Each structure stands twice: as structure tokens, then as C-alpha cells.
Amino acid sequence: MPEYESGTEYIAHHLGFLKYGQKADGSWGIAHTMEEANAMGFWSIHLDSMFMSLLLGVIFMGVFYFVSRKATSGIPGGLQNAVEFIVEMVQTTVKSTFFARNELIGPLALTIFCWIFMMNLMDLVPVDWIPLTAAFIAQDSHLYFKAVPTTDLNITAGFAISVFFLIIFFSIKIKGFGGFLGEFAFHPFGKWALPLNLIMEVPSFLAKPVSLALRLYGNLFAGEMIFMVIALVGLFQLPLHFAWAVFHILIITLQAYLFMMLTIVYLNQAHTEPEAH
Amino acid sequence: METIQAFSVIAVALIFGLCGVGTALAFGNLGGKLIESSARQPELAPKLQVQFFLVAGFVDVISIIGVGVSFLIIFANPFLG
């Protein structure tokens, strides 16, 4: 177990990513210090976030596939019950907020909810368990490893940008290219106020993915930060951890649900014509 | 160095204070309205509660982010270089 000189160093170490990319001298490899990680440019990748998120995605798909193969119409077992509960919850949400016809929305909403929820759930694993396991496997006591993928802005921005492209794709598919552009040009005030319409509509459209990504990232980053700060206070941390974890269960579920809900709402907007003014 | 630290502490105090004021006002309003409308139409209470949690998620985003950022400034100040 690595020894830290101060709490500041402990937190700084826990904020680092396992980053693979081109170093300053031109060779490729994993960054071992913060300076090396910062010197890497665009062509670098956070191995820890990628590994954890893909692992959790595979677990999610595996569990749901396994349950759907073994589903019975009789008395369901515990796992089938849980899966049915989640699917029904997503189904009622989609039916009450999405009014057009699209076969993609249900599976999309289910995937977003479950995947983000599982990634957020890694926040409730005690802060040092996963990094120390990774450090033990790698035989490198100073390994950077971030266990919660949604505290990485790249992951949340990836989700948000995918949703953003889906919004654009379905808008153009349903309304045509002219209709899609017409929404920006003619929407709130009619065609005689075109510049004003553009000024109002374009930023609010571009703000959608940004707010989606930053909301999820900010909440999870702040929660993780508070767990780290609590981990510094010695033996008294156990009740504090418990109290914050209980509060955090609400946040992680709520954020996964919010992301799913907003995705459905945005895609519903993409499917419906705005009212004429 | 000392100047940056001093200003960082003031920044943290401002963040905490303003976040507290903002969320307190918002949650007071929100909870009051929830109780008010549940009292008016008790059969809508479960539906309203779902909406309440949704809006609560929107409301406490900024304050939670503020708390996270201020802890970042206290324990791993990025401005110290």
C-alpha cells in the first residue's frame, strides 16, 4: 500500500487517470506521473474508465440476456423479478413521455439507465478497494486508477454526444432537412424575426449535450470527492461513509433516471412538429 | 503562494455560502409547493412526488458541484501549480 505524505497528496493521486498515450519524448506508454499525463496530447486514452465501463456494460448485457433466456411465465425468481421491475419502470416512463412511434427508444432508454446506474454504483464501493486491487494486479504500488467511469468527463460527454447525434438524426429523418433547419429559423417568433430566432434557438440546442454531460459528471465527481475527503479522517470515517453513502444512493439513481428521462424528452421533441405561431 | 491560498479560501467560502442560499430557497419553494398541492389533491401525491424528485435532481446539481469544486480547491488546489 502506498504511503501518502499528506491528505492533499492522497486526493491528488486519486484524481489521476490510468492514461495511455504518446509521451513527450515520442514513445508510447502509460503515464506514471501527473506531469507525464498532462503532457500527453489528444492521442491518449483513459484505460481505467474504458475498462470499467466496458466491463460493466458486458455484465449488464450478460445478466439481462441470461434472464431473458431463462424467463418463465410462472413464479419468477429473485433475479427475474428485479429485471422485470426495471424493464417495466422504463416502459412506463417511455410510454408516458414519448408519444411518437419508434422501436429504438425503449431499448435505448433501458441501456442508458442500467449502464449509467451501474457505473454510478461503483461510487459506493469503498474508494480504495478497486484501485488497490488494480495496483496489486499490476504490481505497481503507485498506479493511477479511477474506479468510477462517470467521474471521467470523457465518458459522460460520450453518452451526451451520442444522444445529440441521435436527436439530429431523428429530427432530419422525421421532418426533413428543411424542417430541421426551419425549427431554428422560424420557431419562436415567426419568419420576420429570423436573426433573433437563431440567437435564441441555436445556443439552447447546443446546450443540451453540454448540460447532459456536465450534470452527470459534476454530481458524480463531487460525490467521489466527498468520499475521498471522508476517507482522510481516520477511524471515525466509517459512520460518515455510511451516512454519505445512504444519501448518495438517492443521487446515483436520480442521475441515471434524469439522464434517461431527458434523453426521452429530447428525442420526443425531435419527433414532434413544433406548434405553429 | 500565500495570496493564492488566501483568495482560494475566500472563494470556497463564497461558493459554500451562495450554494446554500440558492438551494435553500429552491428547496423551500419546491417542498412547500409539493405539500400545498398534495393537500389540495391527495390522490395526485404519488405522481407529484416523482416529479418532485426529478426537479430536486435539477435543483441540487449546482450546489453539489459547488461543494465538489470547493473540496477540490481546499485539498488539491489546481491554482497552486
Interface residues (C-beta under 8 A of the other chain):
Chain A: G7 T8 I11 A12 L15 L214 R215 G218 N219 F221 A222 G223 M225 I226 M228 V229 I251 L254 Q255 Y257 L258 M261
Chain B: F53 L54 A56 G57 F58 V61 I64 I65 V67 G68 V69 F71 L72 F75 A76
